[in-house]
Amino acid sequence: MAVKKKVTPKTAGRPRSEDLEPLLLKTTYELLAKKGYHGFSIDDIVSETGVAKTTIYRRWPNKANLAMNTVTHMISPYLEFPKEVPFEKGILDQMEALAGIFSGKFGRVISSLIGAGQQDNELSESILENYLYPRRNAAKLFFHHAIQTKQIKPLTDSEIDDCMDILYGSLYFRLLLKHEKPELKDLRPWLEKFLRTLK
C-alpha cells in the first residue's frame, strides 16, 4: 500500500529574494502616491513588506534613489522611442505617450517628486541621475539617428539639448504649474512647426 506523502501547507513569511525588487518597487510607488515623498519612510516599506531595512539599502543607497528608481521603472516601458519611423512622427508619438503619463496618476507622483526636490538636494540629484539624464540620453540617440539618416540637419549635442528643452519644456511647465492639462493636442501644431525648422 502506497504511503501518502504529507503535504505541508505554505505559511506566510518573508518573500523570496528574487521577488523582492518588484515587491519593493510596487510598495514604494503605492506609498508615494498615497503619502507623497516626505510622507513616507523606509520604515513604512519595512512595515508593509516585512523586508529588512538592510536588504533595502543593499539595493538602493537612500530613499531618494529608491523613489526615483521606482518612478523610472514604472514609466520607462511607456516612453521608448518607436523604431523604424520618421523622426517627426517618432518624437511626437513619444511626447504623446509622455503627455498621457503626465495626465494620469503617474503625473501626480512625478510632479510631487520634482517639487520636493527643490528643497532636497539628495532627491534633486537622484531626479537628474535616475530620471532626467536617462530620458535625455534616449532622446539624443533618436536625434543622432535622424541626423545620420539625413532626416534632419546636423546638430551639435548642445543644440540637441536646446531642442529637447524647447520640445519637452511645454509639457513640464503644464505638469508643474497646472494652469493647463499637460496634453499635446493644442501644442502639436506649434511643435510640428518647430520640428520642420530642423530639416
C-alpha positions, 0 to 999 in steps of 0.5 A, a space after each residue: 500500500 502506497 504511503 501518502 506523502 504529507 503535504 505541508 501547507 505554505 505559511 506566510 513569511 518573508 518573500 523570496 529574494 528574487 521577488 523582492 525588487 518588484 515587491 519593493 518597487 510596487 510598495 514604494 510607488 503605492 506609498 508615494 502616491 498615497 503619502 507623497 515623498 516626505 510622507 513616507 519612510 523606509 520604515 513604512 516599506 519595512 512595515 508593509 513588506 516585512 523586508 529588512 531595512 538592510 536588504 533595502 539599502 543593499 539595493 538602493 543607497 537612500 530613499 531618494 534613489 529608491 523613489 526615483 528608481 521606482 518612478 523610472 521603472 514604472 514609466 520607462 516601458 511607456 516612453 521608448 522611442 518607436 523604431 523604424 519611423 520618421 523622426 517627426 512622427 517618432 518624437 511626437 508619438 513619444 511626447 504623446 505617450 509622455 503627455 498621457 503619463 503626465 495626465 494620469 496618476 503617474 503625473 501626480 507622483 512625478 510632479 510631487 517628486 520634482 517639487 520636493 526636490 527643490 528643497 532636497 538636494 539628495 532627491 534633486 540629484 537622484 531626479 537628474 541621475 535616475 530620471 532626467 539624464 536617462 530620458 535625455 540620453 534616449 532622446 539624443 540617440 533618436 536625434 543622432 539617428 535622424 541626423 545620420 539618416 539625413 532626416 534632419 540637419 546636423 546638430 551639435 549635442 548642445 543644440 540637441 539639448 536646446 531642442 529637447 528643452 524647447 520640445 519637452 519644456 511645454 509639457 513640464 511647465 503644464 505638469 508643474 504649474 497646472 494652469 493647463 492639462 499637460 496634453 499635446 493636442 493644442 501644442 502639436 501644431 506649434 511643435 510640428 512647426 518647430 520640428 520642420 525648422 530642423 530639416 
